[in-house]
Amino acid sequence: MKKNKPYNAVKEARKIKEKLSLKYYGNFELLMKDLKEASERYNLRTKQA
């Protein structure tokens, strides 16, 4: 029994993941820069190895 859903969260998450993977593929510096900015914006700490 298949229900007709007005919003599909899994489909939306896959679309966002694909969009970001295209943006950051082969561009590690941009990824790290964006992660650093996000951690500063939201006051997140990075794990120390």
Buried (B, 14 or more C-beta within 10 A) or exposed (E): EEEEEEEEEEEEEEEEEEEEEEEBEEEEEEBEEBEEEEEEEEEEEEEEE
